[in-house]
């Protein structure tokens, strides 16, 4: 089995607007994510899965300049990730099907994890 990372891209938003979602809407959204991730876990393929808040810092360049990030001009941001195991890239893509990210016109990037020997 190989490791793959599913990277969840969604529309850029502020942390304030993210926190304005009603508790009921957040609970309904989390139920969808838990069901989808639970299906992967039930197959013994889940390694880890986390969501990310919109705020953070970006460190860039040789001078290691620290700015508020992700960049304000970004139209999309990484909203979270899942690391899983699959026989190959095709199976990893199949496991990504049904992700709740698609309901919000988001996208899921499926990438093999590099193995260093």
Backbone torsions as a table, in degrees:
resi	resn	phi	psi	omega
1	UNK	NA	143.8	178.0
2	UNK	-107.5	159.5	175.0
3	UNK	-97.0	143.4	176.9
4	UNK	-135.6	148.9	174.4
5	UNK	-112.0	128.4	171.3
6	UNK	-98.2	121.6	-178.0
7	UNK	-108.9	123.2	-174.7
8	UNK	-96.4	115.3	178.6
9	UNK	-104.2	132.7	176.3
10	UNK	-141.4	174.4	-178.7
11	UNK	-62.0	138.6	178.7
12	UNK	-62.4	140.1	179.4
13	UNK	-147.1	162.8	176.1
14	UNK	-88.3	158.6	177.8
15	UNK	-64.5	-32.7	179.3
16	UNK	-63.1	-46.4	-179.8
17	UNK	-68.7	-32.8	176.5
18	UNK	-61.6	-41.5	-177.2
19	UNK	-77.9	-12.6	179.8
20	UNK	-80.9	-7.3	178.6
21	UNK	-63.3	134.6	-177.7
22	UNK	-63.6	151.4	177.8
23	UNK	-57.2	-36.1	179.9
24	UNK	-66.9	-43.3	179.1
25	UNK	-66.3	-39.7	178.8
26	UNK	-64.6	-41.9	179.6
27	UNK	-64.0	-41.3	178.6
28	UNK	-64.7	-41.6	178.6
29	UNK	-64.9	-43.3	-179.9
30	UNK	-65.6	-33.2	177.7
31	UNK	-63.0	-40.1	177.2
32	UNK	-63.0	-46.6	-179.3
33	UNK	-64.5	-43.0	-179.9
34	UNK	-63.1	-37.9	178.4
35	UNK	-66.3	-43.9	-179.0
36	UNK	-67.0	-48.2	179.6
37	UNK	-66.0	-37.3	177.6
38	UNK	-61.0	-34.9	176.9
39	UNK	-64.6	-38.2	176.8
40	UNK	-69.2	-43.0	179.8
41	UNK	-63.0	-38.4	-179.4
42	UNK	-62.8	-23.7	177.2
43	UNK	-87.5	-0.3	-179.3
44	UNK	73.3	24.1	-175.0
45	UNK	-108.6	-7.7	-177.4
46	UNK	-82.7	130.6	172.6
47	UNK	-102.7	-52.3	176.7
48	UNK	-160.8	160.0	178.7
49	UNK	-156.6	129.7	-178.7
50	UNK	-143.5	147.3	170.5
51	UNK	-95.8	159.4	-179.9
52	UNK	-123.0	140.3	173.4
53	UNK	-75.0	156.1	-177.7
54	UNK	-67.2	-23.6	-175.7
55	UNK	-86.7	166.3	177.8
56	UNK	163.5	-167.4	177.3
57	UNK	-128.7	150.9	175.3
58	UNK	-120.5	130.7	177.1
59	UNK	-111.4	127.2	-175.2
60	UNK	-142.5	152.8	173.9
61	UNK	75.6	171.1	179.1
62	UNK	-61.6	-31.2	179.3
63	UNK	-79.1	-5.1	179.4
64	UNK	52.2	54.1	179.2
65	UNK	-70.5	129.6	-179.8
66	UNK	-101.6	124.9	176.5
67	UNK	-130.9	162.2	172.8
68	UNK	-66.0	137.2	-177.1
69	UNK	-148.6	166.9	1.8
70	UNK	-62.8	166.2	-174.5
71	UNK	-58.8	139.2	-176.3
72	UNK	-65.3	-26.3	-179.5
73	UNK	-83.2	-2.7	-178.9
74	UNK	-66.9	139.2	176.3
75	UNK	-91.9	-24.5	178.2
76	UNK	-130.2	151.1	176.1
77	UNK	-135.8	158.2	174.1
78	UNK	-76.2	121.4	-177.9
79	UNK	-100.5	-6.7	179.4
80	UNK	162.9	-175.4	-177.9
81	UNK	-156.2	161.0	170.5
82	UNK	-135.6	136.5	172.5
83	UNK	-111.2	128.9	-177.2
84	UNK	-141.2	171.4	174.2
85	UNK	-110.1	147.4	177.6
86	UNK	-154.9	160.0	-179.9
87	UNK	-66.8	-33.3	-178.1
88	UNK	-164.6	179.0	-178.2
89	UNK	-61.3	-38.9	179.5
90	UNK	-60.6	-41.3	178.3
91	UNK	-68.0	-38.5	178.2
92	UNK	-61.8	-41.7	176.8
93	UNK	-63.2	-41.4	178.3
94	UNK	-61.7	-40.4	178.5
95	UNK	-66.0	-28.6	178.8
96	UNK	-71.8	-22.9	177.8
97	UNK	-60.6	141.3	-179.1
98	UNK	89.9	-1.7	178.7
99	UNK	-62.6	133.0	179.3
100	UNK	-60.8	-16.4	179.4
101	UNK	-58.5	-32.7	-177.7
102	UNK	-66.7	-27.0	179.8
103	UNK	-66.1	-23.3	-179.9
104	UNK	-105.1	23.1	-177.9
105	UNK	58.4	27.4	174.4
106	UNK	-83.3	-177.1	177.9
107	UNK	-137.9	156.7	179.5
108	UNK	-121.5	121.5	176.5
109	UNK	-95.4	127.7	-178.7
110	UNK	-109.6	118.7	-176.1
111	UNK	-130.1	135.7	173.2
112	UNK	-68.3	143.5	176.0
113	UNK	-86.9	128.9	-178.1
114	UNK	-72.2	136.8	178.3
115	UNK	-102.4	125.1	177.0
116	UNK	-101.7	122.5	179.1
117	UNK	-96.0	NA	NA
